[in-house]
Amino acid sequence: MSLFLAGALPEATIPPAVSREYQEDAHVENNGSAFDAEFRPSFIVRNTHMQSLLTSSRWHVRGKEAGLAKSEEIVVRTSSGSRLLALFLRHPEPKGLVLLLHGWEGSAFSSYIIDAADFYRKLGFSVCRLNLRDHGGSHHLNEGLFHGALLDETFEAVDFLVGMEQDRPAYLIGFSLGGNYALRIARRYSDLGLEGFKGVFAVSPPLDPYKATLAIDNSFFVYRDYFLKKWKQSLEIKQRLFPEKYDFGGMLDAKTCMDLTERIMRYYPDFPTWRDYFNQYTLRDEFFSGLKVSTTIFISEDDPVIPSEDYDNISRHEHLRIFRTKYGGHCGFLDLFPARRWYNEIIEKIIYAGQDTRT
């Protein structure tokens, strides 16, 4: 599997990043057919909260889970002894592999993951859905707690799973926190000079997890309540499984995600403070200068939990492409009539621009 360099793609075939001025005529020519590179959803679903809340709704994945029913459960053991659970669906004649990473408190069964898995399965790709530690019912596999800085084990698991498809082209797509992981994995491949992905895509990734945590707490209360409830449930499961190690009783009355973060730091001895913890996966402009893998980010100006102004300080980099849209919410980019997720269409075009996978 050869390492993909963005420079290998002729610029004329690459969808241009949408500028902050929201270019109404943004489009790209691909094999003679122009397609829209701006996201302009129907006014019915244009609202930021509608976009963000619908992304986890089950209505738009009805019937799609059936196509993934034959996925194989794989437990990947890393060099540190940690174990991560993946669901791998092999296509009989695969054009390549698409590996999906969910967001915080999501899982391989989240609606946006199911939607993406079904989309790329139908395009002829093998699809792998990887659960991060303590997600997707995998709490029992590791004694240690999940946190956002667990890059080593995630990278090793991803690298192992990519190797299962041998020399076929592979693509990584991450959502929200999974998008942050995807960006760090792209950088790790770049730093190590390893063969890896032909393309990495991140949908609504946080660049500054501290600011994102504050945004969750201070935005529409539904987001704070959702994430806080899911996080507390995850901790309760962990405590039941490992009662000799964990006692979260004194912290589960936390009213905000930031409050719970501060309280739980005693279980993260590698980080002196929550500031040190967040700094481990804060991505600044210089981070992107080291990319050698073609990397694409989708971010919306109306994202209620990811401050889009964090992207103001990201300069142009050779292997980085950013689609910055006016609408889309958090991991939404949904439209109706027809029902679609806009980023999947753009990713498909980018994949086909890189190589002819349609034959």
N, C-alpha and C positions, 0 to 999 in steps of 0.2 A: 504494500500500500504506500504510494508515494506521497510525500508531504506536498500539500497544495500551496502555491504562492499566488496571492491575488494578482500579482503582476502578469501571471501567465494568461489571464483572461483579457481579451481585447476590450478596451474600455467602452467601445460602442455597444457592446452586448450586455453591459452590466447596468442594472437599474440604478439611476442616480439617487443619492440620498436627498430626501425632500428637505428643503431649507426651512428655516424658521418662519419665512414669509409665506409658507404654504403655497408652493407653486401650483396653480390651478391646472397648468398644462403639463405637469410632470408626467412623462411617459418614457418608455424605452422600446426600441425596435428589437424584436427577437425572432429571427428566422422569418422576417417579413411581416409579422403581426405586432401591432402596437398594443400595449396594455397599460392601464392606469397605474401609476406609482404613487398616487395619493389616496388616502382613505377618506371617502365621503359617504358615510352611512346614511340610511334613511332617517329622517327626522324622528321616526317612531322610536328608534333605539340609539339616538345620538347622545342622550344625556349620559354624563360620566358615570353616574351610579347605576344606570341601567346597563351600560357596557360592563362595568366591573362585577355586578351581581349576577348577570346572566352567564358570565363565563364559567361559573360553577354549577349552573343549572343542568339538570339531567334531560330536559326536554329536547335539546338539540343533539343528543347522542342516542336517542332511542333507536334500537336495532343495530347500532354500531358495535356494541360489545360482543354480539354474537360472532362477528368476524374475527374477534381476537380470542375466542374461547379455547383455541388449541395452543395458546402460548405456553411455553415450557417454563417452569419455575427453576431458576438457577441461583444458588447461594454462592457468592464469590467470597473466598477467604483471601484477605490481603496479607502482606508481609508482617503487619503488626498483630495479626491474629483476629482482627475485626472481620465481621461478615456482613455482606450486603445482599439484599434480595432483588433479583431482576426477573422480569417476565419477557421471554424471548420468543417471538413468532417468526419462524423461518419461512420465507417465500420459496416455493419449489424451484423457481428460476429467478433468483434475486438480481436486481439491477445494482444493488448495494445495500447498505445498512443505514437506517435512521435510528439514532439513539436519543431517547427523550428523558429529560430531567424535570421533575415537578417542582413546585414552589414550597415554601415553608408551610407545614401542616397539611400539605396536599399528599398525593400518593400516585402510584401507577394507575390508580382507578379514578383519579380526578377527571372531571368531564373534559377539560381542555386537553388532557393527555389522551383520553380515549378518542376524542375528535381527531387529534393529530395522528395517532397511531392508525386509525381507520383510513385517513386521507392518504398516508404514504404507503400503507398496505395496498390500497387500490392502485397506486401508481406502479406497483411491482417491486417494492422494497421489503426486505426483512425489517422488522421493527422490534426494538428492545426498549422496554420501560423499566428504568432503574429506580428503586426506592432508596432515598437517602436513609441513613441510620435512624431508627425509631420512627419510621414512617411506613405506611402500608401494612400495618400489623406485624412489623419486624422487630418490635421492642425486645423480644426474647433472645434475639441473636447476639446481642452485645450487652455487657454489664454497664459500660460507660454511656454517658448521656450524649445525645446529639447536640451539636452547636454548629454555627455557620463557618467556623474555621477548619472544619475537618476535610481539608483538601486532599491530603495524602491518600487516605483510604478511598475517597471518591475517584481520584485520578487513577489509582491502580485498578479499581473495579471497571472503570470505563475502558482503560487500555486493554484489559483482559477480554472484555466483551467485544471490542472492536476486532481483536485478533481472531475471534471465532469465525468471522466472515472472511478470513484470509486476506487476499489482495483486492477484494472488491472495494469500491469507493464508499466511504463512510461520512456521515453528517451528524452533527450534534446539535440538538435544539433544547434550550433550557428556558424555563419560565420563572419570572420573578426571582426568588432566591436561587432557584435552579439555573436561571440565566446568569446570575453572578458567578455561580460555580462553573458554568460553561465558559465564561470569559477567562476565568482563572485556569481552567484546563487548557484552553487554547494557548495561553501564555506559557504554561508548563511544557506543553509540547514544543513550543517555539524555543524556550530556554534550553531544553534538553536536546534539541535537534533530532527528535524522534519522528518517525513516520506516523501519521495519525489521520486527521480529518481533512477531507477536501473542502469542507466548509463548516463553520460554527455559527449558530444563530442564537440570539438572546432576546426574548420577548419581555419587555418591562423589567429589566434588571436594575436593582438598586446599586448605585455607585457608592453611597455612603449609608451603611446600615443603621448608624445612629440617627441620622435625619429621617430615614424611612420609619424607624421605630416611633419617633416622635410624631411623624405624620399619621401613622396608624392610630395613635392615641388621641390626636387632636382633630382628626377629620371626622366625617360622619360616624356617629357612635357605633353603627352596625359593624364597621370594620374592626374596631377595638374589641367589641364584645365577641365577635366571631373568632379572631385570632387568640384572644385570651382564653376563651372557653376551650378551644381545640388544644392549646398548649397545656392547660391545666389537666385536661383529660389524658394527654400523653404522659404527663408527669405522674398522674395517679396510676396509670398502667405500669409504669416503670417501678414505682414504689411497691406495687403488689408483687411484681416479679422478683424484685431484689430488696426485700424489706430490711435485710441486714446492712444494706449500704445506703438506702435513701429514706429520709423522713422529711417530706415536703409540707408537713402539717402547718408549720409556722409561716409559710409563704403563699399558700394557695388562696389567701384572702386579698391578695394584691389586686388593685383596681385598674392598673394600667400595665401595658407590656413593658414599659421602662422600669416600673417599680419591681416587677417580677424578675426582670433581667438583673437588676442590682442585687436582689435578694439571693438569686441562684448562683452568683459568682463564687460562693464558697465551694461549690461542687466543680468548679473549673480551676484547679490549682495552677494550671499553666499560665493563667492570666492574672497579674496582680490586681487589675481593676477592670471595670467594664469598658473603659476607654481603650485599654490595651487589647481587649477582646475585639471590639469593633474595628480597631485599626488593622487587624489581621486580614480583613476582607473588604477594606475600603479601597476603591479603585480610583486613582488619580490619573491625570493626563499622561504622566511618564510611564504608567503601566502599559498603555496602549502602544507606545513607541517600540516596544519589544516584540510585538506580534509579527509572526511570519506565516500565520494561518489566516486564510480569508475569513473575516469575521464581520457579521452583520447584526446590528442592534435595531430593535423596534421600540420606540418610546413615544408616548403621547403627551401633549401639553396639559391635558386635563386628567392625568393620572392622579387619583386621590391619595395614594400612599407612597409614590415615588416622586420626590421633588424633581421635576424636569429641569429646573434651573441648574442642577448639578452637571448637566450636559453642556452648559454654556462655556465651561472651561476646558472642554475637550477639543483639541485642535485636530486638524486633518492629519491622518496617518495612512501610510501606503496600503495597509492591509485591513483597514477599518472602514466600514460603511454604516452610516446611521440614518435610518428613516425616522424622522421626527414629525409627527402628525398633529393636527389640531384636535382630533377626536380619537377615541379608542379606550379611554379609561385604563384600568389596570388589567393587563392580559386579556383584554376584550377583543377589540378590532372585529366585532361581530356585525353582520348585516343581515337583512331579510330580503326576500324576493329578488334573487334566491338567497336561501340561508347559506352563509359562508363565513369563513374566518380569513380576512384579507391577507394576513401575514403568510398563510399557507400558500396562497397563490403567488406571492412574491418569492418565497423560498423555492417553490417549484421552478419558476423562471430562472432563478439564479443557478440552481442545480443544472438545468438543461443548458444554460449558457456555458457552464464549465465543461460539459462533455455530453455526447449524444447518448442518453440513457433510454431513449424511447424505442429503440429497435430491439 
